[in-house]
Structures are given as structure tokens and as C-alpha cells.
């Protein structure tokens, strides 16, 4: 009987730990709306941006790939 109670407590404890770890992992994901809000807040309001060359950097003005850009 003591073995059965010990196993039952161990199973319940394991389930609670697994559930807590799963909830913590699920809460770290950013939603698409959050990512759009972060991008909107990070975008400068200054429209005087000049993009140069052809490379791998996104031009904030028209979203094409450029070598570099300046303000």
C-alpha cells in the first residue's frame, strides 16, 4: 500500500513538473501581432533614407535588398 501511494505521488509530481515546463516554453513565443508592433515601433519616422548598392540589408524605405543605407 505504501508503494502504491509513493508511486501515485511520484506520478502526480511528474505530471505537474512536465505541465509547468510546457507552459513556460509556450509562453516565450511572440505572436505575429507582437512582432508587427515591435517592427512598427523600431521603424524611424524620418523619410530621408538613401539606399545604396545591391546586397543583403533590407532598405527601410522600399524593402529591397541593398548594400547599405544612410539617413
CHARMM-style PDB file with segment names, atoms N, HN, CA, C and O in Angstrom:
ATOM      1  N   UNK     1       0.827  -1.200   0.000  1.00  0.00      PROA
ATOM      2  CA  UNK     1       0.000   0.000   0.000  1.00  0.00      PROA
ATOM      3  C   UNK     1       0.869   1.260   0.000  1.00  0.00      PROA
ATOM      4  O   UNK     1       0.568   2.227  -0.701  1.00  0.00      PROA
ATOM      5  N   UNK     2       1.955   1.244   0.796  1.00  0.00      PROA
ATOM      6  HN  UNK     2       2.199   0.459   1.365  1.00  0.00      PROA
ATOM      7  CA  UNK     2       2.840   2.409   0.832  1.00  0.00      PROA
ATOM      8  C   UNK     2       3.506   2.623  -0.524  1.00  0.00      PROA
ATOM      9  O   UNK     2       3.725   3.759  -0.944  1.00  0.00      PROA
ATOM     10  N   UNK     3       3.831   1.511  -1.210  1.00  0.00      PROA
ATOM     11  HN  UNK     3       3.653   0.588  -0.869  1.00  0.00      PROA
ATOM     12  CA  UNK     3       4.433   1.614  -2.529  1.00  0.00      PROA
ATOM     13  C   UNK     3       3.471   2.260  -3.515  1.00  0.00      PROA
ATOM     14  O   UNK     3       3.872   3.096  -4.325  1.00  0.00      PROA
ATOM     15  N   UNK     4       2.221   1.878  -3.447  1.00  0.00      PROA
ATOM     16  HN  UNK     4       1.895   1.199  -2.789  1.00  0.00      PROA
ATOM     17  CA  UNK     4       1.215   2.419  -4.355  1.00  0.00      PROA
ATOM     18  C   UNK     4       1.029   3.919  -4.131  1.00  0.00      PROA
ATOM     19  O   UNK     4       0.923   4.676  -5.096  1.00  0.00      PROA
ATOM     20  N   UNK     5       0.991   4.350  -2.889  1.00  0.00      PROA
ATOM     21  HN  UNK     5       1.078   3.735  -2.106  1.00  0.00      PROA
ATOM     22  CA  UNK     5       0.853   5.776  -2.568  1.00  0.00      PROA
ATOM     23  C   UNK     5       2.088   6.534  -3.034  1.00  0.00      PROA
ATOM     24  O   UNK     5       1.961   7.634  -3.572  1.00  0.00      PROA
ATOM     25  N   UNK     6       3.277   5.974  -2.841  1.00  0.00      PROA
ATOM     26  HN  UNK     6       3.379   5.081  -2.404  1.00  0.00      PROA
ATOM     27  CA  UNK     6       4.509   6.625  -3.267  1.00  0.00      PROA
ATOM     28  C   UNK     6       4.547   6.762  -4.787  1.00  0.00      PROA
ATOM     29  O   UNK     6       4.944   7.808  -5.299  1.00  0.00      PROA
ATOM     30  N   UNK     7       4.146   5.735  -5.504  1.00  0.00      PROA
ATOM     31  HN  UNK     7       3.824   4.885  -5.087  1.00  0.00      PROA
ATOM     32  CA  UNK     7       4.119   5.784  -6.973  1.00  0.00      PROA
ATOM     33  C   UNK     7       3.088   6.803  -7.444  1.00  0.00      PROA
ATOM     34  O   UNK     7       3.348   7.554  -8.384  1.00  0.00      PROA
ATOM     35  N   UNK     8       1.922   6.837  -6.803  1.00  0.00      PROA
ATOM     36  HN  UNK     8       1.711   6.227  -6.040  1.00  0.00      PROA
ATOM     37  CA  UNK     8       0.882   7.808  -7.160  1.00  0.00      PROA
ATOM     38  C   UNK     8       1.389   9.236  -6.960  1.00  0.00      PROA
ATOM     39  O   UNK     8       1.183  10.084  -7.828  1.00  0.00      PROA
ATOM     40  N   UNK     9       2.034   9.512  -5.857  1.00  0.00      PROA
ATOM     41  HN  UNK     9       2.201   8.824  -5.152  1.00  0.00      PROA
ATOM     42  CA  UNK     9       2.567  10.854  -5.588  1.00  0.00      PROA
ATOM     43  C   UNK     9       3.658  11.202  -6.602  1.00  0.00      PROA
ATOM     44  O   UNK     9       3.725  12.338  -7.070  1.00  0.00      PROA
ATOM     45  N   UNK    10       4.503  10.245  -6.942  1.00  0.00      PROA
ATOM     46  HN  UNK    10       4.449   9.322  -6.562  1.00  0.00      PROA
ATOM     47  CA  UNK    10       5.563  10.469  -7.919  1.00  0.00      PROA
ATOM     48  C   UNK    10       4.980  10.780  -9.298  1.00  0.00      PROA
ATOM     49  O   UNK    10       5.483  11.662  -9.995  1.00  0.00      PROA
ATOM     50  N   UNK    11       3.934  10.074  -9.694  1.00  0.00      PROA
ATOM     51  HN  UNK    11       3.525   9.358  -9.128  1.00  0.00      PROA
ATOM     52  CA  UNK    11       3.292  10.321 -10.994  1.00  0.00      PROA
ATOM     53  C   UNK    11       2.654  11.708 -11.013  1.00  0.00      PROA
ATOM     54  O   UNK    11       2.819  12.443 -11.987  1.00  0.00      PROA
ATOM     55  N   UNK    12       1.946  12.074  -9.981  1.00  0.00      PROA
ATOM     56  HN  UNK    12       1.812  11.477  -9.190  1.00  0.00      PROA
ATOM     57  CA  UNK    12       1.311  13.402  -9.910  1.00  0.00      PROA
ATOM     58  C   UNK    12       2.375  14.498  -9.945  1.00  0.00      PROA
ATOM     59  O   UNK    12       2.222  15.489 -10.659  1.00  0.00      PROA
ATOM     60  N   UNK    13       3.436  14.325  -9.188  1.00  0.00      PROA
ATOM     61  HN  UNK    13       3.560  13.520  -8.608  1.00  0.00      PROA
ATOM     62  CA  UNK    13       4.528  15.299  -9.153  1.00  0.00      PROA
ATOM     63  C   UNK    13       5.170  15.433 -10.536  1.00  0.00      PROA
ATOM     64  O   UNK    13       5.468  16.546 -10.971  1.00  0.00      PROA
ATOM     65  N   UNK    14       5.385  14.325 -11.223  1.00  0.00      PROA
ATOM     66  HN  UNK    14       5.144  13.421 -10.870  1.00  0.00      PROA
ATOM     67  CA  UNK    14       5.980  14.350 -12.564  1.00  0.00      PROA
ATOM     68  C   UNK    14       5.070  15.076 -13.554  1.00  0.00      PROA
ATOM     69  O   UNK    14       5.543  15.856 -14.380  1.00  0.00      PROA
ATOM     70  N   UNK    15       3.780  14.820 -13.470  1.00  0.00      PROA
ATOM     71  HN  UNK    15       3.396  14.186 -12.799  1.00  0.00      PROA
ATOM     72  CA  UNK    15       2.824  15.491 -14.360  1.00  0.00      PROA
ATOM     73  C   UNK    15       2.835  17.000 -14.121  1.00  0.00      PROA
ATOM     74  O   UNK    15       2.811  17.777 -15.075  1.00  0.00      PROA
ATOM     75  N   UNK    16       2.872  17.412 -12.871  1.00  0.00      PROA
ATOM     76  HN  UNK    16       2.891  16.780 -12.096  1.00  0.00      PROA
ATOM     77  CA  UNK    16       2.889  18.844 -12.547  1.00  0.00      PROA
ATOM     78  C   UNK    16       4.161  19.512 -13.059  1.00  0.00      PROA
ATOM     79  O   UNK    16       4.105  20.622 -13.588  1.00  0.00      PROA
ATOM     80  N   UNK    17       5.296  18.855 -12.908  1.00  0.00      PROA
ATOM     81  HN  UNK    17       5.341  17.953 -12.478  1.00  0.00      PROA
ATOM     82  CA  UNK    17       6.557  19.422 -13.398  1.00  0.00      PROA
ATOM     83  C   UNK    17       6.530  19.519 -14.919  1.00  0.00      PROA
ATOM     84  O   UNK    17       6.902  20.553 -15.475  1.00  0.00      PROA
ATOM     85  N   UNK    18       6.098  18.466 -15.599  1.00  0.00      PROA
ATOM     86  HN  UNK    18       5.795  17.626 -15.148  1.00  0.00      PROA
ATOM     87  CA  UNK    18       6.032  18.479 -17.062  1.00  0.00      PROA
ATOM     88  C   UNK    18       5.098  19.579 -17.558  1.00  0.00      PROA
ATOM     89  O   UNK    18       5.416  20.275 -18.522  1.00  0.00      PROA
ATOM     90  N   UNK    19       3.956  19.737 -16.910  1.00  0.00      PROA
ATOM     91  HN  UNK    19       3.698  19.172 -16.127  1.00  0.00      PROA
ATOM     92  CA  UNK    19       2.983  20.761 -17.300  1.00  0.00      PROA
ATOM     93  C   UNK    19       3.573  22.164 -17.113  1.00  0.00      PROA
ATOM     94  O   UNK    19       3.375  23.034 -17.961  1.00  0.00      PROA
ATOM     95  N   UNK    20       4.286  22.386 -16.025  1.00  0.00      PROA
ATOM     96  HN  UNK    20       4.447  21.679 -15.336  1.00  0.00      PROA
ATOM     97  CA  UNK    20       4.908  23.684 -15.787  1.00  0.00      PROA
ATOM     98  C   UNK    20       5.967  24.008 -16.815  1.00  0.00      PROA
ATOM     99  O   UNK    20       6.044  25.143 -17.287  1.00  0.00      PROA
ATOM    100  N   UNK    21       6.785  23.034 -17.171  1.00  0.00      PROA
ATOM    101  HN  UNK    21       6.722  22.113 -16.788  1.00  0.00      PROA
ATOM    102  CA  UNK    21       7.820  23.244 -18.187  1.00  0.00      PROA
ATOM    103  C   UNK    21       7.181  23.537 -19.540  1.00  0.00      PROA
ATOM    104  O   UNK    21       7.662  24.400 -20.275  1.00  0.00      PROA
ATOM    105  N   UNK    22       6.116  22.839 -19.873  1.00  0.00      PROA
ATOM    106  HN  UNK    22       5.726  22.138 -19.276  1.00  0.00      PROA
ATOM    107  CA  UNK    22       5.437  23.048 -21.161  1.00  0.00      PROA
ATOM    108  C   UNK    22       4.821  24.445 -21.233  1.00  0.00      PROA
ATOM    109  O   UNK    22       4.923  25.113 -22.262  1.00  0.00      PROA
ATOM    110  N   UNK    23       4.184  24.891 -20.149  1.00  0.00      PROA
ATOM    111  HN  UNK    23       4.101  24.349 -19.314  1.00  0.00      PROA
ATOM    112  CA  UNK    23       3.579  26.223 -20.142  1.00  0.00      PROA
ATOM    113  C   UNK    23       4.643  27.301 -20.268  1.00  0.00      PROA
ATOM    114  O   UNK    23       4.428  28.302 -20.951  1.00  0.00      PROA
ATOM    115  N   UNK    24       5.778  27.115 -19.624  1.00  0.00      PROA
ATOM    116  HN  UNK    24       5.952  26.301 -19.069  1.00  0.00      PROA
ATOM    117  CA  UNK    24       6.865  28.091 -19.705  1.00  0.00      PROA
ATOM    118  C   UNK    24       7.396  28.180 -21.127  1.00  0.00      PROA
ATOM    119  O   UNK    24       7.666  29.276 -21.616  1.00  0.00      PROA
ATOM    120  N   UNK    25       7.551  27.050 -21.792  1.00  0.00      PROA
ATOM    121  HN  UNK    25       7.332  26.159 -21.394  1.00  0.00      PROA
ATOM    122  CA  UNK    25       8.050  27.044 -23.166  1.00  0.00      PROA
ATOM    123  C   UNK    25       7.044  27.674 -24.118  1.00  0.00      PROA
ATOM    124  O   UNK    25       7.446  28.366 -25.053  1.00  0.00      PROA
ATOM    125  N   UNK    26       5.766  27.461 -23.914  1.00  0.00      PROA
ATOM    126  HN  UNK    26       5.438  26.899 -23.154  1.00  0.00      PROA
ATOM    127  CA  UNK    26       4.743  28.017 -24.791  1.00  0.00      PROA
ATOM    128  C   UNK    26       4.601  29.527 -24.622  1.00  0.00      PROA
ATOM    129  O   UNK    26       4.215  30.212 -25.569  1.00  0.00      PROA
ATOM    130  N   UNK    27       4.901  30.054 -23.454  1.00  0.00      PROA
ATOM    131  HN  UNK    27       5.216  29.498 -22.685  1.00  0.00      PROA
ATOM    132  CA  UNK    27       4.697  31.478 -23.204  1.00  0.00      PROA
ATOM    133  C   UNK    27       5.816  32.334 -23.775  1.00  0.00      PROA
ATOM    134  O   UNK    27       5.692  33.559 -23.764  1.00  0.00      PROA
ATOM    135  N   UNK    28       6.909  31.748 -24.277  1.00  0.00      PROA
ATOM    136  HN  UNK    28       7.010  30.753 -24.286  1.00  0.00      PROA
ATOM    137  CA  UNK    28       8.028  32.521 -24.795  1.00  0.00      PROA
ATOM    138  C   UNK    28       7.874  32.894 -26.267  1.00  0.00      PROA
ATOM    139  O   UNK    28       8.687  33.660 -26.783  1.00  0.00      PROA
ATOM    140  N   UNK    29       6.866  32.382 -26.956  1.00  0.00      PROA
ATOM    141  HN  UNK    29       6.205  31.759 -26.537  1.00  0.00      PROA
ATOM    142  CA  UNK    29       6.698  32.659 -28.375  1.00  0.00      PROA
ATOM    143  C   UNK    29       5.998  34.001 -28.574  1.00  0.00      PROA
ATOM    144  O   UNK    29       5.014  34.310 -27.903  1.00  0.00      PROA
ATOM    145  N   UNK    30       6.526  34.792 -29.512  1.00  0.00      PROA
ATOM    146  HN  UNK    30       7.325  34.541 -30.057  1.00  0.00      PROA
ATOM    147  CA  UNK    30       5.903  36.061 -29.850  1.00  0.00      PROA
ATOM    148  C   UNK    30       4.894  35.838 -30.966  1.00  0.00      PROA
ATOM    149  O   UNK    30       5.158  35.105 -31.918  1.00  0.00      PROA
ATOM    150  N   UNK    31       3.754  36.464 -30.843  1.00  0.00      PROA
ATOM    151  HN  UNK    31       3.539  37.060 -30.069  1.00  0.00      PROA
ATOM    152  CA  UNK    31       2.742  36.343 -31.879  1.00  0.00      PROA
ATOM    153  C   UNK    31       3.085  37.272 -33.042  1.00  0.00      PROA
ATOM    154  O   UNK    31       3.933  38.155 -32.916  1.00  0.00      PROA
ATOM    155  N   UNK    32       2.425  37.062 -34.156  1.00  0.00      PROA
ATOM    156  HN  UNK    32       1.736  36.345 -34.258  1.00  0.00      PROA
ATOM    157  CA  UNK    32       2.651  37.895 -35.340  1.00  0.00      PROA
ATOM    158  C   UNK    32       2.293  39.353 -35.046  1.00  0.00      PROA
ATOM    159  O   UNK    32       2.969  40.264 -35.524  1.00  0.00      PROA
ATOM    160  N   UNK    33       1.237  39.579 -34.265  1.00  0.00      PROA
ATOM    161  HN  UNK    33       0.688  38.839 -33.877  1.00  0.00      PROA
ATOM    162  CA  UNK    33       0.841  40.941 -33.912  1.00  0.00      PROA
ATOM    163  C   UNK    33       1.923  41.621 -33.082  1.00  0.00      PROA
ATOM    164  O   UNK    33       2.234  42.790 -33.311  1.00  0.00      PROA
ATOM    165  N   UNK    34       2.502  40.903 -32.121  1.00  0.00      PROA
ATOM    166  HN  UNK    34       2.250  39.953 -31.935  1.00  0.00      PROA
ATOM    167  CA  UNK    34       3.581  41.477 -31.309  1.00  0.00      PROA
ATOM    168  C   UNK    34       4.790  41.825 -32.169  1.00  0.00      PROA
ATOM    169  O   UNK    34       5.393  42.883 -31.991  1.00  0.00      PROA
ATOM    170  N   UNK    35       5.148  40.942 -33.100  1.00  0.00      PROA
ATOM    171  HN  UNK    35       4.658  40.083 -33.245  1.00  0.00      PROA
ATOM    172  CA  UNK    35       6.288  41.214 -33.968  1.00  0.00      PROA
ATOM    173  C   UNK    35       6.036  42.424 -34.862  1.00  0.00      PROA
ATOM    174  O   UNK    35       6.946  43.219 -35.096  1.00  0.00      PROA
ATOM    175  N   UNK    36       4.812  42.571 -35.364  1.00  0.00      PROA
ATOM    176  HN  UNK    36       4.072  41.926 -35.174  1.00  0.00      PROA
ATOM    177  CA  UNK    36       4.475  43.747 -36.175  1.00  0.00      PROA
ATOM    178  C   UNK    36       4.542  45.024 -35.348  1.00  0.00      PROA
ATOM    179  O   UNK    36       5.005  46.054 -35.837  1.00  0.00      PROA
ATOM    180  N   UNK    37       4.086  44.967 -34.104  1.00  0.00      PROA
ATOM    181  HN  UNK    37       3.710  44.130 -33.707  1.00  0.00      PROA
ATOM    182  CA  UNK    37       4.155  46.143 -33.239  1.00  0.00      PROA
ATOM    183  C   UNK    37       5.599  46.523 -32.937  1.00  0.00      PROA
ATOM    184  O   UNK    37       5.937  47.706 -32.921  1.00  0.00      PROA
ATOM    185  N   UNK    38       6.449  45.533 -32.697  1.00  0.00      PROA
ATOM    186  HN  UNK    38       6.174  44.572 -32.710  1.00  0.00      PROA
ATOM    187  CA  UNK    38       7.861  45.808 -32.430  1.00  0.00      PROA
ATOM    188  C   UNK    38       8.509  46.433 -33.659  1.00  0.00      PROA
ATOM    189  O   UNK    38       9.270  47.393 -33.537  1.00  0.00      PROA
ATOM    190  N   UNK    39       8.216  45.901 -34.836  1.00  0.00      PROA
ATOM    191  HN  UNK    39       7.598  45.122 -34.936  1.00  0.00      PROA
ATOM    192  CA  UNK    39       8.785  46.448 -36.064  1.00  0.00      PROA
ATOM    193  C   UNK    39       8.295  47.873 -36.305  1.00  0.00      PROA
ATOM    194  O   UNK    39       9.060  48.731 -36.747  1.00  0.00      PROA
ATOM    195  N   UNK    40       7.030  48.121 -36.017  1.00  0.00      PROA
ATOM    196  HN  UNK    40       6.409  47.425 -35.658  1.00  0.00      PROA
ATOM    197  CA  UNK    40       6.463  49.465 -36.207  1.00  0.00      PROA
ATOM    198  C   UNK    40       7.127  50.467 -35.265  1.00  0.00      PROA
ATOM    199  O   UNK    40       7.439  51.587 -35.671  1.00  0.00      PROA
ATOM    200  N   UNK    41       7.343  50.077 -34.025  1.00  0.00      PROA
ATOM    201  HN  UNK    41       7.089  49.167 -33.695  1.00  0.00      PROA
ATOM    202  CA  UNK    41       7.988  50.975 -33.070  1.00  0.00      PROA
ATOM    203  C   UNK    41       9.463  51.194 -33.399  1.00  0.00      PROA
ATOM    204  O   UNK    41      10.010  52.251 -33.084  1.00  0.00      PROA
ATOM    205  N   UNK    42      10.103  50.233 -34.016  1.00  0.00      PROA
ATOM    206  HN  UNK    42       9.659  49.375 -34.272  1.00  0.00      PROA
ATOM    207  CA  UNK    42      11.523  50.350 -34.330  1.00  0.00      PROA
ATOM    208  C   UNK    42      11.777  51.094 -35.633  1.00  0.00      PROA
ATOM    209  O   UNK    42      12.905  51.518 -35.885  1.00  0.00      PROA
ATOM    210  N   UNK    43      10.756  51.264 -36.467  1.00  0.00      PROA
ATOM    211  HN  UNK    43       9.839  50.921 -36.263  1.00  0.00      PROA
ATOM    212  CA  UNK    43      10.927  51.946 -37.742  1.00  0.00      PROA
ATOM    213  C   UNK    43      11.023  53.448 -37.517  1.00  0.00      PROA
ATOM    214  O   UNK    43      10.163  54.033 -36.858  1.00  0.00      PROA
ATOM    215  N   UNK    44      12.065  54.080 -38.060  1.00  0.00      PROA
ATOM    216  HN  UNK    44      12.764  53.605 -38.595  1.00  0.00      PROA
ATOM    217  CA  UNK    44      12.195  55.534 -37.882  1.00  0.00      PROA
ATOM    218  C   UNK    44      11.139  56.287 -38.679  1.00  0.00      PROA
ATOM    219  O   UNK    44      10.662  55.814 -39.710  1.00  0.00      PROA
ATOM    220  N   UNK    45      10.785  57.463 -38.185  1.00  0.00      PROA
ATOM    221  HN  UNK    45      11.173  57.848 -37.347  1.00  0.00      PROA
ATOM    222  CA  UNK    45       9.779  58.273 -38.865  1.00  0.00      PROA
ATOM    223  C   UNK    45      10.409  59.202 -39.889  1.00  0.00      PROA
ATOM    224  O   UNK    45       9.692  59.900 -40.606  1.00  0.00      PROA
ATOM    225  N   UNK    46      11.714  59.223 -39.972  1.00  0.00      PROA
ATOM    226  HN  UNK    46      12.296  58.656 -39.389  1.00  0.00      PROA
ATOM    227  CA  UNK    46      12.413  60.087 -40.900  1.00  0.00      PROA
ATOM    228  C   UNK    46      12.392  59.465 -42.292  1.00  0.00      PROA
ATOM    229  O   UNK    46      12.988  58.406 -42.494  1.00  0.00      PROA
ATOM    230  N   UNK    47      11.709  60.105 -43.278  1.00  0.00      PROA
ATOM    231  HN  UNK    47      11.225  60.965 -43.114  1.00  0.00      PROA
ATOM    232  CA  UNK    47      11.626  59.514 -44.615  1.00  0.00      PROA
ATOM    233  C   UNK    47      12.883  59.749 -45.458  1.00  0.00      PROA
ATOM    234  O   UNK    47      12.975  59.201 -46.556  1.00  0.00      PROA
ATOM    235  N   UNK    48      13.850  60.540 -44.992  1.00  0.00      PROA
ATOM    236  HN  UNK    48      13.775  60.986 -44.100  1.00  0.00      PROA
ATOM    237  CA  UNK    48      15.057  60.854 -45.755  1.00  0.00      PROA
ATOM    238  C   UNK    48      16.089  59.740 -45.619  1.00  0.00      PROA
ATOM    239  O   UNK    48      17.127  59.912 -44.980  1.00  0.00      PROA
ATOM    240  N   UNK    49      15.791  58.607 -46.224  1.00  0.00      PROA
ATOM    241  HN  UNK    49      14.948  58.467 -46.743  1.00  0.00      PROA
ATOM    242  CA  UNK    49      16.682  57.460 -46.178  1.00  0.00      PROA
ATOM    243  C   UNK    49      17.166  57.179 -47.596  1.00  0.00      PROA
ATOM    244  O   UNK    49      16.370  57.125 -48.533  1.00  0.00      PROA
ATOM    245  N   UNK    50      18.473  57.001 -47.744  1.00  0.00      PROA
ATOM    246  HN  UNK    50      19.120  57.045 -46.983  1.00  0.00      PROA
ATOM    247  CA  UNK    50      19.068  56.742 -49.046  1.00  0.00      PROA
ATOM    248  C   UNK    50      19.687  55.349 -49.038  1.00  0.00      PROA
ATOM    249  O   UNK    50      20.517  55.044 -48.181  1.00  0.00      PROA
ATOM    250  N   UNK    51      19.292  54.509 -49.981  1.00  0.00      PROA
ATOM    251  HN  UNK    51      18.618  54.756 -50.676  1.00  0.00      PROA
ATOM    252  CA  UNK    51      19.781  53.136 -50.061  1.00  0.00      PROA
ATOM    253  C   UNK    51      20.761  53.021 -51.227  1.00  0.00      PROA
ATOM    254  O   UNK    51      20.533  53.577 -52.301  1.00  0.00      PROA
ATOM    255  N   UNK    52      21.867  52.285 -50.998  1.00  0.00      PROA
ATOM    256  HN  UNK    52      22.053  51.834 -50.125  1.00  0.00      PROA
ATOM    257  CA  UNK    52      22.922  52.181 -51.994  1.00  0.00      PROA
ATOM    258  C   UNK    52      23.290  50.732 -52.252  1.00  0.00      PROA
ATOM    259  O   UNK    52      23.326  49.914 -51.333  1.00  0.00      PROA
ATOM    260  N   UNK    53      23.563  50.425 -53.510  1.00  0.00      PROA
ATOM    261  HN  UNK    53      23.533  51.090 -54.257  1.00  0.00      PROA
ATOM    262  CA  UNK    53      24.111  49.132 -53.892  1.00  0.00      PROA
ATOM    263  C   UNK    53      23.094  48.006 -53.878  1.00  0.00      PROA
ATOM    264  O   UNK    53      21.893  48.215 -53.705  1.00  0.00      PROA
ATOM    265  N   UNK    54      23.619  46.807 -54.067  1.00  0.00      PROA
ATOM    266  HN  UNK    54      24.595  46.637 -54.207  1.00  0.00      PROA
ATOM    267  CA  UNK    54      22.814  45.606 -54.065  1.00  0.00      PROA
ATOM    268  C   UNK    54      23.473  44.627 -53.100  1.00  0.00      PROA
ATOM    269  O   UNK    54      24.616  44.220 -53.308  1.00  0.00      PROA
ATOM    270  N   UNK    55      22.756  44.253 -52.050  1.00  0.00      PROA
ATOM    271  HN  UNK    55      21.828  44.584 -51.881  1.00  0.00      PROA
ATOM    272  CA  UNK    55      23.360  43.387 -51.034  1.00  0.00      PROA
ATOM    273  C   UNK    55      22.324  42.610 -50.269  1.00  0.00      PROA
ATOM    274  O   UNK    55      21.340  42.137 -50.837  1.00  0.00      PROA
ATOM    275  N   UNK    56      22.548  42.476 -48.965  1.00  0.00      PROA
ATOM    276  HN  UNK    56      23.348  42.859 -48.503  1.00  0.00      PROA
ATOM    277  CA  UNK    56      21.666  41.638 -48.152  1.00  0.00      PROA
ATOM    278  C   UNK    56      20.994  42.396 -47.014  1.00  0.00      PROA
ATOM    279  O   UNK    56      20.427  41.771 -46.118  1.00  0.00      PROA
ATOM    280  N   UNK    57      21.042  43.717 -47.027  1.00  0.00      PROA
ATOM    281  HN  UNK    57      21.502  44.225 -47.755  1.00  0.00      PROA
ATOM    282  CA  UNK    57      20.406  44.532 -45.991  1.00  0.00      PROA
ATOM    283  C   UNK    57      19.077  45.054 -46.526  1.00  0.00      PROA
ATOM    284  O   UNK    57      19.011  45.522 -47.663  1.00  0.00      PROA
ATOM    285  N   UNK    58      18.027  44.980 -45.726  1.00  0.00      PROA
ATOM    286  HN  UNK    58      18.081  44.599 -44.803  1.00  0.00      PROA
ATOM    287  CA  UNK    58      16.721  45.492 -46.151  1.00  0.00      PROA
ATOM    288  C   UNK    58      16.707  47.012 -46.080  1.00  0.00      PROA
ATOM    289  O   UNK    58      17.047  47.602 -45.054  1.00  0.00      PROA
ATOM    290  N   UNK    59      16.310  47.634 -47.174  1.00  0.00      PROA
ATOM    291  HN  UNK    59      16.033  47.155 -48.007  1.00  0.00      PROA
ATOM    292  CA  UNK    59      16.150  49.085 -47.192  1.00  0.00      PROA
ATOM    293  C   UNK    59      14.834  49.416 -46.494  1.00  0.00      PROA
ATOM    294  O   UNK    59      13.794  48.898 -46.901  1.00  0.00      PROA
ATOM    295  N   UNK    60      14.836  50.260 -45.456  1.00  0.00      PROA
ATOM    296  HN  UNK    60      15.681  50.681 -45.125  1.00  0.00      PROA
ATOM    297  CA  UNK    60      13.588  50.565 -44.735  1.00  0.00      PROA
ATOM    298  C   UNK    60      12.583  51.334 -45.577  1.00  0.00      PROA
ATOM    299  O   UNK    60      11.391  51.338 -45.269  1.00  0.00      PROA
ATOM    300  N   UNK    61      13.044  51.977 -46.623  1.00  0.00      PROA
ATOM    301  HN  UNK    61      14.012  51.974 -46.873  1.00  0.00      PROA
ATOM    302  CA  UNK    61      12.178  52.799 -47.451  1.00  0.00      PROA
ATOM    303  C   UNK    61      11.273  51.957 -48.348  1.00  0.00      PROA
ATOM    304  O   UNK    61      10.061  52.169 -48.374  1.00  0.00      PROA
ATOM    305  N   UNK    62      11.848  51.011 -49.078  1.00  0.00      PROA
ATOM    306  HN  UNK    62      12.832  50.840 -49.057  1.00  0.00      PROA
ATOM    307  CA  UNK    62      11.048  50.231 -50.020  1.00  0.00      PROA
ATOM    308  C   UNK    62      11.290  48.726 -49.914  1.00  0.00      PROA
ATOM    309  O   UNK    62      10.876  47.979 -50.801  1.00  0.00      PROA
ATOM    310  N   UNK    63      11.934  48.276 -48.875  1.00  0.00      PROA
ATOM    311  HN  UNK    63      12.270  48.883 -48.155  1.00  0.00      PROA
ATOM    312  CA  UNK    63      12.118  46.864 -48.535  1.00  0.00      PROA
ATOM    313  C   UNK    63      12.831  46.060 -49.616  1.00  0.00      PROA
ATOM    314  O   UNK    63      12.554  44.870 -49.765  1.00  0.00      PROA
ATOM    315  N   UNK    64      13.737  46.668 -50.371  1.00  0.00      PROA
ATOM    316  HN  UNK    64      13.962  47.635 -50.249  1.00  0.00      PROA
ATOM    317  CA  UNK    64      14.558  45.897 -51.309  1.00  0.00      PROA
ATOM    318  C   UNK    64      15.911  45.633 -50.657  1.00  0.00      PROA
ATOM    319  O   UNK    64      16.280  46.295 -49.687  1.00  0.00      PROA
ATOM    320  N   UNK    65      16.636  44.680 -51.187  1.00  0.00      PROA
ATOM    321  HN  UNK    65      16.336  44.142 -51.975  1.00  0.00      PROA
ATOM    322  CA  UNK    65      17.932  44.322 -50.627  1.00  0.00      PROA
ATOM    323  C   UNK    65      18.999  45.279 -51.157  1.00  0.00      PROA
ATOM    324  O   UNK    65      19.149  45.442 -52.368  1.00  0.00      PROA
ATOM    325  N   UNK    66      19.740  45.910 -50.243  1.00  0.00      PROA
ATOM    326  HN  UNK    66      19.618  45.778 -49.259  1.00  0.00      PROA
ATOM    327  CA  UNK    66      20.770  46.880 -50.602  1.00  0.00      PROA
ATOM    328  C   UNK    66      22.059  46.556 -49.865  1.00  0.00      PROA
ATOM    329  O   UNK    66      22.074  45.727 -48.955  1.00  0.00      PROA
ATOM    330  N   UNK    67      23.137  47.215 -50.263  1.00  0.00      PROA
ATOM    331  HN  UNK    67      23.125  47.888 -51.003  1.00  0.00      PROA
ATOM    332  CA  UNK    67      24.421  47.034 -49.602  1.00  0.00      PROA
ATOM    333  C   UNK    67      24.431  47.769 -48.267  1.00  0.00      PROA
ATOM    334  O   UNK    67      24.850  47.206 -47.256  1.00  0.00      PROA
ATOM    335  N   UNK    68      23.975  49.020 -48.254  1.00  0.00      PROA
ATOM    336  HN  UNK    68      23.635  49.477 -49.076  1.00  0.00      PROA
ATOM    337  CA  UNK    68      23.851  49.796 -47.028  1.00  0.00      PROA
ATOM    338  C   UNK    68      22.901  50.968 -47.264  1.00  0.00      PROA
ATOM    339  O   UNK    68      22.556  51.280 -48.403  1.00  0.00      PROA
ATOM    340  N   UNK    69      22.488  51.605 -46.188  1.00  0.00      PROA
ATOM    341  HN  UNK    69      22.769  51.352 -45.262  1.00  0.00      PROA
ATOM    342  CA  UNK    69      21.633  52.784 -46.321  1.00  0.00      PROA
ATOM    343  C   UNK    69      22.071  53.819 -45.290  1.00  0.00      PROA
ATOM    344  O   UNK    69      22.670  53.491 -44.266  1.00  0.00      PROA
ATOM    345  N   UNK    70      21.755  55.084 -45.592  1.00  0.00      PROA
ATOM    346  HN  UNK    70      21.268  55.351 -46.424  1.00  0.00      PROA
ATOM    347  CA  UNK    70      22.101  56.181 -44.676  1.00  0.00      PROA
ATOM    348  C   UNK    70      20.885  57.091 -44.526  1.00  0.00      PROA
ATOM    349  O   UNK    70      19.951  57.058 -45.327  1.00  0.00      PROA
ATOM    350  N   UNK    71      20.928  57.875 -43.509  1.00  0.00      PROA
ATOM    351  HN  UNK    71      21.686  57.902 -42.858  1.00  0.00      PROA
ATOM    352  CA  UNK    71      19.816  58.797 -43.220  1.00  0.00      PROA
ATOM    353  C   UNK    71      20.205  60.211 -43.524  1.00  0.00      PROA
ATOM    354  OT1 UNK    71      19.401  61.125 -43.343  1.00  0.00      PROA
TER     355      UNK     71
END
